[in-house]
Each structure stands twice: as C-alpha cells, then as structure tokens.
Amino acid sequence: MKNKVVLITGGTSGIGKALAFSFGRAGAKVAFSGRKQEGLQQTAAELTAAGIDNLPVQADVSVEEQCQQMVEQTVAKYGKLDVLINNAGISMRAMFEDLDLNVLRKLMDTNFWGTVYTTKFALPYIKAVKGSIVGVSSIAGYRGLPARTGYSASKFAMHGFLETLRTELLHSGVHVLLACPGFTASNIRNTALAANGQQQGETPREEGKMMSAEEVADRILQATIKRKRDLVMTTQGKMAVWVNKLFPSLADKLVYNVMAKEKDSPLKK
C-alpha cells in the first residue's frame, strides 16, 4: 500500500475509522468521508498524530453530488485514486409490518445508492491504475435476516451491483472485493433505526464477544493486497452462507432462532 491513495466512505467511526488506520499504517494516503465535521476533525487529528497522510471530506453518500465532490477532492489532492472502500452504512431493526417505509428508503439511499454513486465517479480513476473497489457488506447480503428487511435488501442490492460490475470489468485489471464481517463491535447497532426511523440507541447484542473493528480492517487490508474476490470473516457467517445454499428451509429456522435470542427481539412471541 506504499504511496497508494485510498478513499474510505464512512471513515469517522467503527470499521471505517479502523480501515483508515490499517491502510494508513501500511503506507497509504487516506481520504475519508463523514457527515459530521466534528468527527472528521477528530479522526483527521488522530491520523495525523499517527503519521498518516490524510484528507477528511464532509459528505453524505446518499447525495449524488456530494459523492462526486468527494472523489474529485481526493484526486485533486493526491493526483490519483487506487482503492475505493464503500464502507458507509446504516442498519435497522423492526418487523416489516411495523416499519415506516421511509426507513427502507433511507437504508437503500445510504447502503446501496451510496455505493453506486461513489463507485460511478471513482471508476475512471480506478481503471486508470488497475486498482481495487471494495464493498463492506454483511452476511445479510447472502441471507435475509428477520427484522432487518431494509438492511438485508440494501446489502443484497450491493452484492448484485458489485458482482455484476466485477464481471463487466473482468478484462480491465480492476479488482472488486466483497467483504462480509460477522457481527462487529462498533456503533452500527446503536445507530440502527427502529420502526419509526429513530435510532434504537442501546445495542441488542453482546459487543464484547464480537470481532473488533480493527481485526476486520486488517483482514480487509490483506484481502485487498491479495486481490481476493470474497471475504467472509467468521465461522458462523460461512456456515450461514453454505447452509442457506444447501438447506434453505433449515436456514430459515436457524436464522429465526438466532435472531429471536437478541435482547428485546421483535421476533419473540
């Protein structure tokens, strides 16, 4: 990654922030986006203190024009773009029958359209250097999770988009990676949207037993260097993918039972 230029969306917390440090320590120059100026400034200061060349860019990935500006600012500063990491995302937890449809729209706008917009504007620069496009997705992109209709739908859409793009770029030298962490200790569940669109606040899962954001970031770094096409990071995740392919009816029951065990799960009868 020495002297490579990396752009990370949603880079001010969780996996995104860990990615900025992981790629930066490997020698990359790191541009990263976030919606809040305070978070951008704090992350930029921490990266600078660690000796990492960085560029904070205020942008909401659900807004097409801001995605274009984010890419243009990165290239204006560094002259190129080697790696795009589509990391920005939000989650939700509610039964579909109770869900305000605006929650679904918001998740699709951020998780799916944010990936599409940023990739569209970054693609000419990535092609020029035969670089990498990374999508930070989820097992929910392989297997629908109950009470996560909007999240699963947005990740399925992300998978379809990047898989198709990978095929279109088959002879271009561009690398496309779909990275799927399991449940990761980060703030995504605290900021997940409830049925009414408000943040749920308290996480329903035991964060201490999860993979750290730093471990996820290091694995994505290595997969990018090795130009892997898929990265499923946990045994539970790998089992979910294979059981869903081979025994889909069993997968329905297993997934239901696992998700019903969450604290205050809407699946509980």
C-alpha positions as a LaTeX table, in Angstrom:
\begin{tabular}{lrrr}
\hline
Residue & $x$ (\AA) & $y$ (\AA) & $z$ (\AA) \\
\hline
Met1 & 0.00 & 0.00 & 0.00 \\
Lys2 & 3.01 & 2.32 & 0.00 \\
Asn3 & 2.02 & 5.61 & $-1.71$ \\
Lys4 & $-1.35$ & 4.18 & $-2.75$ \\
Val5 & $-4.34$ & 6.52 & $-2.43$ \\
Val6 & $-7.35$ & 5.08 & $-0.61$ \\
Leu7 & $-10.82$ & 6.65 & $-0.29$ \\
Ile8 & $-12.99$ & 5.31 & 2.55 \\
Thr9 & $-16.64$ & 6.30 & 2.93 \\
Gly10 & $-17.96$ & 6.49 & 6.48 \\
Gly11 & $-14.46$ & 6.79 & 7.86 \\
Thr12 & $-15.01$ & 8.55 & 11.18 \\
Ser13 & $-16.09$ & 5.61 & 13.35 \\
Gly14 & $-16.26$ & 1.84 & 13.61 \\
Ile15 & $-14.88$ & $-0.23$ & 10.75 \\
Gly16 & $-14.34$ & 2.83 & 8.56 \\
Lys17 & $-12.07$ & 4.54 & 11.07 \\
Ala18 & $-10.19$ & 1.29 & 11.69 \\
Leu19 & $-9.72$ & 0.94 & 7.93 \\
Ala20 & $-8.20$ & 4.43 & 7.76 \\
Phe21 & $-5.60$ & 3.45 & 10.35 \\
Ser22 & $-4.97$ & $-0.01$ & 8.89 \\
Phe23 & $-4.39$ & 1.20 & 5.33 \\
Gly24 & $-2.55$ & 4.29 & 6.55 \\
Arg25 & $-0.10$ & 2.29 & 8.63 \\
Ala26 & 0.52 & 0.12 & 5.57 \\
Gly27 & 1.76 & 3.21 & 3.74 \\
Ala28 & $-1.38$ & 4.51 & 2.02 \\
Lys29 & $-2.55$ & 8.10 & 1.79 \\
Val30 & $-6.06$ & 8.10 & 3.18 \\
Ala31 & $-9.04$ & 10.22 & 2.16 \\
Phe32 & $-12.16$ & 9.55 & 4.22 \\
Ser33 & $-15.68$ & 10.89 & 4.39 \\
Gly34 & $-18.19$ & 11.56 & 7.14 \\
Arg35 & $-21.31$ & 13.62 & 7.59 \\
Lys36 & $-20.28$ & 15.48 & 10.75 \\
Gln37 & $-17.43$ & 17.99 & 10.82 \\
Glu38 & $-16.59$ & 17.23 & 14.44 \\
Gly39 & $-15.96$ & 13.55 & 13.73 \\
Leu40 & $-13.95$ & 14.37 & 10.64 \\
Gln41 & $-11.69$ & 16.78 & 12.52 \\
Gln42 & $-11.12$ & 14.37 & 15.40 \\
Thr43 & $-10.28$ & 11.44 & 13.11 \\
Ala44 & $-8.02$ & 13.61 & 10.96 \\
Ala45 & $-6.11$ & 14.74 & 14.05 \\
Glu46 & $-5.66$ & 11.15 & 15.24 \\
Leu47 & $-4.46$ & 10.00 & 11.81 \\
Thr48 & $-2.05$ & 12.91 & 11.55 \\
Ala49 & $-0.68$ & 12.15 & 15.03 \\
Ala50 & $-0.05$ & 8.59 & 13.82 \\
Gly51 & 1.93 & 9.94 & 10.86 \\
Ile52 & $-0.73$ & 9.10 & 8.28 \\
Asp53 & $-1.23$ & 11.48 & 5.35 \\
Asn54 & $-4.98$ & 12.09 & 5.26 \\
Leu55 & $-7.80$ & 14.14 & 3.75 \\
Pro56 & $-11.13$ & 14.50 & 5.59 \\
Val57 & $-14.10$ & 15.18 & 3.30 \\
Gln58 & $-17.53$ & 16.13 & 4.58 \\
Ala59 & $-20.07$ & 14.21 & 2.52 \\
Asp60 & $-23.36$ & 12.34 & 2.77 \\
Val61 & $-23.10$ & 9.34 & 0.45 \\
Ser62 & $-26.85$ & 9.33 & $-0.14$ \\
Val63 & $-26.39$ & 12.59 & $-2.09$ \\
Glu64 & $-25.01$ & 12.02 & $-5.61$ \\
Glu65 & $-23.37$ & 15.42 & $-5.98$ \\
Gln66 & $-21.52$ & 15.06 & $-2.67$ \\
Cys67 & $-20.15$ & 11.67 & $-3.77$ \\
Gln68 & $-18.81$ & 13.27 & $-6.94$ \\
Gln69 & $-17.20$ & 16.10 & $-4.98$ \\
Met70 & $-15.66$ & 13.60 & $-2.54$ \\
Val71 & $-13.92$ & 11.74 & $-5.37$ \\
Glu72 & $-12.86$ & 14.96 & $-7.10$ \\
Gln73 & $-11.36$ & 16.39 & $-3.90$ \\
Thr74 & $-9.38$ & 13.19 & $-3.34$ \\
Val75 & $-7.94$ & 13.22 & $-6.85$ \\
Ala76 & $-7.28$ & 16.97 & $-6.69$ \\
Lys77 & $-5.13$ & 16.50 & $-3.59$ \\
Tyr78 & $-3.35$ & 13.25 & $-4.43$ \\
Gly79 & $-3.48$ & 13.09 & $-8.23$ \\
Lys80 & $-4.94$ & 9.58 & $-8.41$ \\
Leu81 & $-7.15$ & 7.01 & $-6.69$ \\
Asp82 & $-6.01$ & 3.41 & $-6.19$ \\
Val83 & $-8.55$ & 1.92 & $-3.79$ \\
Leu84 & $-12.18$ & 2.82 & $-3.10$ \\
Ile85 & $-13.74$ & 1.31 & 0.03 \\
Asn86 & $-17.52$ & 1.62 & 0.14 \\
Asn87 & $-17.97$ & 1.34 & 3.89 \\
Ala88 & $-20.63$ & 3.91 & 4.83 \\
Gly89 & $-23.79$ & 2.22 & 6.02 \\
Ile90 & $-26.67$ & 2.18 & 8.47 \\
Ser91 & $-28.72$ & $-0.68$ & 9.93 \\
Met92 & $-32.25$ & $-1.15$ & 11.26 \\
Arg93 & $-34.29$ & $-3.47$ & 13.47 \\
Ala94 & $-38.05$ & $-3.78$ & 13.16 \\
Met95 & $-40.64$ & $-6.14$ & 11.73 \\
Phe96 & $-41.60$ & $-5.15$ & 8.19 \\
Glu97 & $-45.31$ & $-4.89$ & 9.07 \\
Asp98 & $-44.45$ & $-2.24$ & 11.69 \\
Leu99 & $-41.88$ & $-0.39$ & 9.59 \\
Asp100 & $-42.19$ & 3.17 & 8.31 \\
Leu101 & $-41.27$ & 2.81 & 4.62 \\
Asn102 & $-39.02$ & 5.85 & 4.86 \\
Val103 & $-36.64$ & 3.68 & 6.91 \\
Leu104 & $-36.29$ & 1.32 & 3.94 \\
Arg105 & $-35.69$ & 4.25 & 1.60 \\
Lys106 & $-33.03$ & 5.70 & 3.90 \\
Leu107 & $-31.15$ & 2.40 & 4.09 \\
Met108 & $-31.25$ & 1.93 & 0.32 \\
Asp109 & $-30.12$ & 5.54 & $-0.22$ \\
Thr110 & $-27.09$ & 5.10 & 2.04 \\
Asn111 & $-26.07$ & 1.45 & 1.73 \\
Phe112 & $-26.90$ & 0.84 & $-1.93$ \\
Trp113 & $-27.05$ & 4.18 & $-3.72$ \\
Gly114 & $-24.08$ & 5.50 & $-1.75$ \\
Thr115 & $-22.04$ & 2.61 & $-3.14$ \\
Val116 & $-23.35$ & 3.16 & $-6.67$ \\
Tyr117 & $-22.74$ & 6.92 & $-6.68$ \\
Thr118 & $-19.22$ & 6.80 & $-5.27$ \\
Thr119 & $-18.19$ & 3.87 & $-7.47$ \\
Lys120 & $-19.53$ & 5.60 & $-10.58$ \\
Phe121 & $-17.39$ & 8.70 & $-10.07$ \\
Ala122 & $-14.33$ & 6.77 & $-8.85$ \\
Leu123 & $-14.33$ & 4.16 & $-11.62$ \\
Pro124 & $-12.37$ & 6.08 & $-14.30$ \\
Tyr125 & $-9.53$ & 6.71 & $-11.82$ \\
Ile126 & $-9.59$ & 3.12 & $-10.52$ \\
Lys127 & $-9.46$ & 1.77 & $-14.09$ \\
Ala128 & $-6.51$ & 4.01 & $-14.94$ \\
Val129 & $-4.36$ & 2.33 & $-12.26$ \\
Lys130 & $-6.00$ & $-1.12$ & $-12.30$ \\
Gly131 & $-6.92$ & $-0.57$ & $-8.68$ \\
Ser132 & $-9.48$ & $-2.00$ & $-6.27$ \\
Ile133 & $-13.13$ & $-1.42$ & $-5.43$ \\
Val134 & $-14.19$ & $-2.80$ & $-2.04$ \\
Gly135 & $-17.70$ & $-3.18$ & $-0.69$ \\
Val136 & $-18.01$ & $-3.63$ & 3.06 \\
Ser137 & $-21.14$ & $-5.72$ & 3.16 \\
Ser138 & $-22.61$ & $-8.31$ & 5.51 \\
Ile139 & $-23.83$ & $-11.87$ & 5.79 \\
Ala140 & $-27.20$ & $-10.13$ & 5.39 \\
Gly141 & $-26.22$ & $-9.76$ & 1.74 \\
Tyr142 & $-26.17$ & $-13.54$ & 1.37 \\
Arg143 & $-29.03$ & $-14.49$ & 3.67 \\
Gly144 & $-32.01$ & $-12.34$ & 4.64 \\
Leu145 & $-32.19$ & $-11.62$ & 8.36 \\
Pro146 & $-35.59$ & $-11.24$ & 10.08 \\
Ala147 & $-36.32$ & $-7.78$ & 11.48 \\
Arg148 & $-33.64$ & $-6.46$ & 9.09 \\
Thr149 & $-35.64$ & $-6.28$ & 5.82 \\
Gly150 & $-34.21$ & $-2.91$ & 4.79 \\
Tyr151 & $-30.66$ & $-3.81$ & 5.76 \\
Ser152 & $-30.75$ & $-7.19$ & 4.03 \\
Ala153 & $-32.36$ & $-5.72$ & 0.90 \\
Ser154 & $-29.72$ & $-2.99$ & 0.66 \\
Lys155 & $-26.86$ & $-5.48$ & 1.10 \\
Phe156 & $-28.35$ & $-7.92$ & $-1.45$ \\
Ala157 & $-28.52$ & $-4.98$ & $-3.86$ \\
Met158 & $-24.91$ & $-4.07$ & $-3.10$ \\
His159 & $-23.84$ & $-7.66$ & $-3.79$ \\
Gly160 & $-25.70$ & $-7.77$ & $-7.10$ \\
Phe161 & $-24.24$ & $-4.46$ & $-8.20$ \\
Leu162 & $-20.62$ & $-5.26$ & $-7.33$ \\
Glu163 & $-20.79$ & $-8.82$ & $-8.66$ \\
Thr164 & $-22.11$ & $-7.56$ & $-11.98$ \\
Leu165 & $-19.52$ & $-4.77$ & $-12.07$ \\
Arg166 & $-16.75$ & $-7.29$ & $-11.37$ \\
Thr167 & $-17.91$ & $-9.32$ & $-14.38$ \\
Glu168 & $-18.07$ & $-6.25$ & $-16.63$ \\
Leu169 & $-14.52$ & $-5.35$ & $-15.58$ \\
Leu170 & $-13.20$ & $-8.89$ & $-15.99$ \\
His171 & $-10.58$ & $-7.90$ & $-18.58$ \\
Ser172 & $-9.81$ & $-4.43$ & $-17.21$ \\
Gly173 & $-7.41$ & $-5.38$ & $-14.43$ \\
Val174 & $-9.71$ & $-3.84$ & $-11.81$ \\
His175 & $-10.12$ & $-5.82$ & $-8.58$ \\
Val176 & $-13.54$ & $-5.99$ & $-6.88$ \\
Leu177 & $-13.81$ & $-7.34$ & $-3.32$ \\
Leu178 & $-16.97$ & $-8.09$ & $-1.34$ \\
Ala179 & $-16.00$ & $-8.13$ & 2.35 \\
Cys180 & $-18.52$ & $-9.53$ & 4.81 \\
Pro181 & $-17.76$ & $-9.20$ & 8.51 \\
Gly182 & $-19.87$ & $-11.01$ & 11.05 \\
Phe183 & $-21.31$ & $-9.03$ & 13.94 \\
Thr184 & $-18.61$ & $-6.47$ & 14.72 \\
Ala185 & $-18.12$ & $-4.40$ & 17.84 \\
Ser186 & $-18.95$ & $-0.93$ & 16.50 \\
Asn187 & $-21.62$ & 1.73 & 16.83 \\
Ile188 & $-23.75$ & 0.49 & 13.88 \\
Arg189 & $-26.28$ & $-1.19$ & 16.18 \\
Asn190 & $-26.50$ & 1.83 & 18.48 \\
Thr191 & $-27.37$ & 4.00 & 15.48 \\
Ala192 & $-29.61$ & 1.38 & 13.83 \\
Leu193 & $-33.09$ & 2.67 & 13.01 \\
Ala194 & $-36.21$ & 1.43 & 14.76 \\
Ala195 & $-39.63$ & 1.05 & 13.11 \\
Asn196 & $-40.34$ & 4.79 & 13.39 \\
Gly197 & $-36.97$ & 5.86 & 11.95 \\
Gln198 & $-35.44$ & 6.87 & 15.28 \\
Gln199 & $-32.09$ & 5.45 & 16.40 \\
Gln200 & $-32.57$ & 2.46 & 18.69 \\
Gly201 & $-29.76$ & 3.67 & 20.98 \\
Glu202 & $-28.93$ & 0.57 & 23.04 \\
Thr203 & $-27.31$ & $-2.34$ & 21.20 \\
Pro204 & $-29.27$ & $-5.62$ & 21.43 \\
Arg205 & $-26.14$ & $-7.79$ & 21.19 \\
Glu206 & $-23.12$ & $-8.54$ & 23.42 \\
Glu207 & $-20.46$ & $-6.33$ & 21.84 \\
Gly208 & $-17.65$ & $-7.77$ & 23.96 \\
Lys209 & $-17.94$ & $-11.18$ & 22.28 \\
Met210 & $-17.67$ & $-9.79$ & 18.75 \\
Met211 & $-14.79$ & $-9.30$ & 16.35 \\
Ser212 & $-13.17$ & $-5.89$ & 16.78 \\
Ala213 & $-13.32$ & $-3.25$ & 14.07 \\
Glu214 & $-9.52$ & $-3.30$ & 13.98 \\
Glu215 & $-9.41$ & $-7.03$ & 13.20 \\
Val216 & $-12.00$ & $-6.57$ & 10.45 \\
Ala217 & $-9.96$ & $-3.72$ & 8.95 \\
Asp218 & $-6.73$ & $-5.72$ & 8.98 \\
Arg219 & $-8.43$ & $-8.63$ & 7.22 \\
Ile220 & $-9.84$ & $-6.31$ & 4.56 \\
Leu221 & $-6.38$ & $-4.81$ & 4.06 \\
Gln222 & $-4.84$ & $-8.24$ & 3.49 \\
Ala223 & $-7.67$ & $-9.31$ & 1.17 \\
Thr224 & $-7.19$ & $-6.11$ & $-0.85$ \\
Ile225 & $-3.43$ & $-6.68$ & $-1.12$ \\
Lys226 & $-4.06$ & $-10.29$ & $-2.23$ \\
Arg227 & $-6.86$ & $-9.12$ & $-4.57$ \\
Lys228 & $-9.39$ & $-11.62$ & $-3.25$ \\
Arg229 & $-12.91$ & $-11.55$ & $-4.64$ \\
Asp230 & $-14.83$ & $-12.53$ & $-1.48$ \\
Leu231 & $-14.10$ & $-12.35$ & 2.23 \\
Val232 & $-16.48$ & $-13.95$ & 4.74 \\
Met233 & $-14.83$ & $-13.44$ & 8.10 \\
Thr234 & $-16.48$ & $-15.68$ & 10.68 \\
Thr235 & $-17.23$ & $-19.38$ & 11.01 \\
Gln236 & $-20.85$ & $-18.52$ & 11.80 \\
Gly237 & $-21.01$ & $-16.42$ & 8.64 \\
Lys238 & $-19.52$ & $-19.15$ & 6.45 \\
Met239 & $-21.94$ & $-21.68$ & 7.90 \\
Ala240 & $-24.89$ & $-19.36$ & 7.26 \\
Val241 & $-23.90$ & $-18.96$ & 3.59 \\
Trp242 & $-23.47$ & $-22.70$ & 2.98 \\
Val243 & $-26.49$ & $-23.88$ & 4.97 \\
Asn244 & $-28.62$ & $-21.34$ & 3.12 \\
Lys245 & $-27.42$ & $-22.73$ & $-0.22$ \\
Leu246 & $-27.76$ & $-26.40$ & 0.65 \\
Phe247 & $-30.64$ & $-26.48$ & 3.15 \\
Pro248 & $-32.66$ & $-23.26$ & 2.75 \\
Ser249 & $-35.65$ & $-24.40$ & 4.83 \\
Leu250 & $-33.36$ & $-25.31$ & 7.71 \\
Ala251 & $-31.63$ & $-21.94$ & 7.33 \\
Asp252 & $-34.99$ & $-20.19$ & 7.83 \\
Lys253 & $-35.47$ & $-21.88$ & 11.19 \\
Leu254 & $-31.87$ & $-21.48$ & 12.36 \\
Val255 & $-31.70$ & $-17.80$ & 11.47 \\
Tyr256 & $-35.06$ & $-17.12$ & 13.08 \\
Asn257 & $-33.99$ & $-18.80$ & 16.32 \\
Val258 & $-30.65$ & $-16.96$ & 16.46 \\
Met259 & $-32.19$ & $-13.53$ & 15.85 \\
Ala260 & $-35.06$ & $-14.23$ & 18.29 \\
Lys261 & $-32.49$ & $-14.56$ & 21.08 \\
Glu262 & $-31.49$ & $-10.90$ & 20.80 \\
Lys263 & $-32.40$ & $-8.66$ & 23.70 \\
Asp264 & $-35.96$ & $-7.29$ & 23.19 \\
Ser265 & $-36.18$ & $-9.04$ & 19.84 \\
Pro266 & $-39.37$ & $-8.19$ & 17.90 \\
Leu267 & $-39.40$ & $-11.88$ & 16.85 \\
Lys268 & $-40.23$ & $-13.08$ & 20.34 \\
Lys269 & $-43.80$ & $-14.24$ & 20.71 \\
\hline
\end{tabular}
